[in-house]
């Protein structure tokens, strides 16, 4: 499955960041996407997918970076497919426990 080939760190971080923005009243979701070569280089060739929080703010969707900052671009270049999840769907799919 798409999200299981991403690292545990980005899966947990995406959930926690999306939840933080949702708690502040923003619409938040989680995107999982396959990486192009630059993502594999950053991931030391271990991961071929990434999970990242996405937030609706000021009339646009913004990507949440590693330190919680908003950006108009995803952390890595996206490959062929991006799948969007609600926070609860992603928690269930990844068996998130906290």
C-alpha positions in Angstrom: 0.0 0.0 0.0 1.0 3.5 -0.7 1.4 4.8 2.9 3.2 1.8 4.3 6.3 2.5 2.2 6.8 5.9 3.8 8.8 6.1 7.0 7.2 6.0 10.4 8.5 9.5 11.2 6.7 11.2 8.4 3.5 9.3 9.0 3.4 10.3 12.7 4.5 13.9 12.0 1.8 14.3 9.3 -0.9 13.2 11.7 0.3 15.4 14.6 0.8 18.5 12.4 -2.6 18.0 10.7 -4.2 17.5 14.1 -2.6 20.7 15.5 -4.0 22.8 12.6 -7.4 21.2 12.9 -7.4 22.0 16.6 -6.9 25.6 15.7 -10.0 25.5 13.5 -8.4 24.9 10.1 -9.5 22.2 7.6 -6.6 19.7 7.6 -5.9 16.5 5.8 -3.0 14.2 5.0 -1.4 13.7 1.6 0.6 10.6 0.7 2.6 10.7 -2.5 5.2 8.7 -4.3 8.6 10.4 -4.6 10.7 11.2 -7.6 14.5 10.8 -7.5 15.2 13.8 -5.3 13.0 12.3 -2.6 14.8 9.0 -2.7 18.1 10.8 -2.4 16.9 12.7 0.7 15.5 9.4 2.1 18.8 7.6 1.5 17.0 5.3 -1.0 15.0 3.7 1.9 11.6 5.3 1.2 9.7 5.8 -2.0 6.6 7.6 -0.5 6.0 10.5 1.8 3.2 11.5 4.1 2.6 15.2 4.7 -0.1 17.4 6.3 -2.1 19.8 4.1 -4.0 22.7 5.5 -6.8 25.0 4.1 -5.9 28.5 5.1 -6.6 31.9 3.5 -8.4 30.3 0.6 -5.7 27.9 -0.4 -4.3 24.6 0.5 -0.8 24.8 2.0 1.7 22.0 2.7 3.0 21.8 6.3 6.8 21.5 6.4 8.9 19.6 8.9 8.8 22.4 11.5 5.2 23.2 11.1 5.6 26.1 8.7 3.2 26.4 5.7 4.4 26.3 2.1 2.9 26.4 -1.3 5.1 23.4 -2.3 5.4 19.8 -0.9 8.6 18.8 0.8 9.6 16.5 -2.0 8.8 16.5 -5.7 5.7 14.4 -6.2 5.7 11.5 -8.5 2.7 10.0 -10.3 0.0 9.9 -7.6 -1.1 11.8 -4.5 -3.8 10.4 -2.2 -5.6 12.6 0.3 -6.9 11.3 3.6 -8.9 12.6 6.5 -6.9 12.6 9.7 -9.1 9.8 11.1 -8.8 7.7 7.9 -5.0 7.9 8.1 -4.9 7.1 11.8 -6.9 3.9 11.2 -4.9 3.0 8.1 -1.6 3.4 9.8 -2.7 2.0 13.2 -1.7 5.2 14.9 -1.6 5.1 18.7 -0.8 8.0 21.0 
